[in-house]
Amino acid sequence: MLEQLFPSPIAVVERYDDDEPVELFPEEEAQLGNAVPKRRFEFGTVRACAREAMRALDVAPAAILPGPKREPLWPDGVVGSLTHCAGYRAAALARTSDFETIGIDAEPHLPAPDGVLGAIAIPAELGRMADLKAEDPKICWDRLLFSAKETTYKAWFPVTRRWLGFEDADITLGPDGTFHSRILLPDSPITGFDGRWLVQGDLLVTAIAVPARG
């Protein structure tokens, strides 16, 4: 799915199950502790995706540990993003010479649970939701908005090293498979991101990729 949203210099690897056993680095195993099997499976499979993407970039496979905000820590010269949800795991990686930052998120294509839209959406986004639903009622726009917010944060944090709340981004979803995230923080070094989205079967994905400057 994500390969349809990204240009070719970005290495994308996806899995739809956890059937293949994954050998983790010792430091990754230490992160899991007494995690339940579901957590171990998704943790391992998404890292297998990332290491396959590393090989596609001619980067030696390495441990992928979480940073202070649970962000994945990549080898020098690499940027990337991970995502997993029921029935889907994916990694998207690129060299820093080609891209400054990448963000991805996957969600089940189902309506968001009660209360989620009110918790994540600002008034401007809520005002646009009715028009989107009228234009294409088959799309779960509330879940798509949540995914775009998650992807925005994943693209934002590696560049700024700052927190970004749901209320700090105004996301305009386009029915054409695009979206724009306008950053609302007054002192932000980034004004916004352009992203893309795709719904396929019972899954939806959102993606942002910012080319390297210069």
Number of C-alpha atoms within 10 A of each C-alpha: 18 23 13 11 18 18 11 10 13 21 23 25 23 22 17 13 13 18 9 11 10 15 12 17 13 9 11 17 17 11 12 13 9 10 12 9 9 9 11 16 18 20 22 22 27 23 26 25 21 29 21 21 24 26 12 17 16 10 16 11 15 14 18 19 18 13 10 9 10 8 15 19 17 19 15 9 11 19 24 29 26 22 21 20 14 12 15 19 26 26 28 26 29 26 22 16 13 17 19 19 24 26 28 29 28 29 22 21 20 15 14 17 9 8 8 13 18 11 11 18 22 16 11 11 18 14 11 13 18 12 11 17 15 9 11 11 11 9 17 18 22 24 20 26 23 22 22 30 24 22 26 30 21 24 23 23 16 19 13 12 10 12 11 19 12 17 15 19 25 20 26 18 22 13 14 9 13 17 21 19 22 17 21 15 14 8 8 11 11 13 13 17 19 16 25 22 26 19 18 10 8 10 17 22 23 29 28 28 25 15 14 12 9 5
